[in-house]
Amino acid sequence: MRKVSMLILIVFALCSTANAQYSSKKRTGFKVGLNYSALRIKGVTSSSYSNFKIGAVVGLFREIPLSERVVFQPELYYSRLGGKSNDITTNLSYFSIPALFKFHGKKLGFYVGPQASLLLSAKQIDAADTKSDIKSTLKSVDLSGITGFDYSFGKEGAYVVGLRYQYALNNIVKNPNPAGTGLLNYSVQASFGFRF
């Protein structure tokens, strides 16, 4: 945790000391990318993580300047999460709505904020390729925290590449049995975007 805090402070310092030539106008952008996601499988006395799986990300974002170096960035995007464990693949589809605050310099930005995701579908596939719908067993809203970086390039920073980490704030199982068990979403997301 101490290393993460130091990294955040270093990035914030770099963003603060860079020449602030970031656009001061509101901008809209489109992004595509990939999630590298896993499920934390929580037991009564211990927990473990599933194997990772790859899923698609596509959506829109809006940049609203709050000051010379701070931007409020709400987003709307489709996201595939899940994981693989014991020959069972879990595929979760979400409509995600992050509300991010970004601290930026000329090209490098650091952002952090909460995210609410609405569950669109949830399916499990076993080793025999049998599909099961598990949406009714999961909560319709997943809450997460987001932290990440992005790098802008091109004319007026029109292009942006980003890397973010999504960490779970709640159990996604609706009625865990026994109590204290459940599933939590975690992912690393890489994306490419275009601002206009």
N, C-alpha and C positions, 0 to 999 in steps of 0.2 A: 504494500500500500504506500510506503514511503517513497519507493521508486516512481510509482505512478504520479504521486503528488509533485515530486521534483520535475518529472517530465512535463506535466501540465504548466508548472511555473516557468520552465524554460521556453516552452512554445508561446505562452502568453507574453513573455518578455521580448521574444523575437518579433511577434506580431505588433507589439507596442512601439518598438524602436524602428521598425521598417518605415520607409517613406509611404505615407498613406495616400496612394493614388487610386484607391479603390473607388468605384463609381458611387456617387452620393444619391443616385436616383433609384427608385423602386424598379426591380427587374424580376422577370419570370424566367424560369428555366425548365428544361426537360432532362430527365436522366434515365439511364439504363445501367444495369449492373448485375452482380451475382452475390448471393448470400452463401456463406460457408457456415452452416448451422448445426447445432446439436441440442439434444434435450438432456437436461439434468433430471435424472430419475431419483426421486427422493424417497427413501425408505423410512421406516420407523426410527431406526438407530443410526443409519448411514445413508450415503448417497453416492451415485456414480454418474458418469456421462455416457450417452450413447456415442456411436461413431458419427462422424460428421457426414453431411450430405450437401449437395450444391443445389441452389434454387435461384430462380430469376427474380429480378427487381425492375420495375418500370413505373415512372410517375412524373409528377410536376413539383416544382418548388417555387417559392416567392421570396425575394429578398427585400426587406423593408428597413432602410437605415434608421437607427436610433441615435447615432452620433457618428463622429468621424471614423471610429474604429469598431463600432458595435452594430451588428445587423440582427434583426429578428427574422428567422427563416422558418415559416410554416411549410409543411410538405403534405402531399397526398400521393401515395404510391401503393401499387400491388406488390406483395412480397410472398415468396414461398419459403417456408421454414420446415423444421422437422429433424429427423435423425434416423439412424439404423441401429438396432439392437436385437440380438438373438434371432437373426434371420427375419426380423420384422422391420419393414420400412414405414415410418410415419410421415405422411405428407400433409402439411398444414398450409392453407392459403389464407392470407390476411389482406385487409385494406388498412394500411397504416397511416396514422396522422401524427407525425412528430411536431413539436413546437420548440425549435432550437434557437439558442442565442449564440451568435458567432462573433469572435474577436479576431480581427484580421489586420494584416499589413498590406504590402503592395501585392503579394502573390499568395502568401501562406495564411491559412485561416484555421482556427481551432473552434470547435463548437460543442455545446453540451445542452441537454434538455430532456424533458419527458416525452414519452410516446404512448399513444393509445392505439391498439390494433383491433379491428373488428374481424372476427372469424368468419370466413366465407365458406370454407370446406375443410374437412378433416377425414383422411382415409388412411387405413393401414393395409399393407400388402405383405402376406406371409411368403414363406419359401416356396409354396406351391402356386404362387402368383394369384392367390385368392384375395379379393379386395373386400374390406369391411368399412362401412361408414361409421365413424366414431364421433361425429359432430355433436350429437346429443349428450355425450358424456363430458364435454369440455365447456368451459366458460365462453361466452360470446365476446368478451372483451379481455384482451391481454395488455397489461401495463408494463412498460419497460423504461429503462434509462438509456440514453444515447450519449456517447462521447466520440469524437473523431476529429480528423484533419481534412482539409482540402487544399488543392493547389490550382491556381488560376493561370491561364496563359492565353496567348492569342491577342488580337486587337481588342482593347478595352476589357481584357479578361473574359472574353466570350466563352472560352472553354474551361471546364473544371473537372479535375479528377479527385475522387474522395475515397477515404478509408475510414470506416466507423465500426464501433463495437456496440452491440446491443446486449444489455444484461437485464435479466428478469427481475421484476418487482413483485410478481404474484404467481401463485400456483394456478395452472390453467385447467386442472381437473375440477369439475363441478362439485362432485360429492366424493371426496377421497375416502377410501375404505381399505385399511384402517385409517383413523385420523392421523394427520401428520405426514402422510404419503402424498405423492403427486408428481407432476411434470412441470418443468420450467424451461422457457425458451432462451437460448443464447445464440448469438451469431456474430460473424465478422462480415462486413459488407464492403465490396469494392464497386465503385461506380464511375461512369463518365457522363458528363452533362454539358449542355449548351445553354447559355443565357441569351435572351433576346429582349 
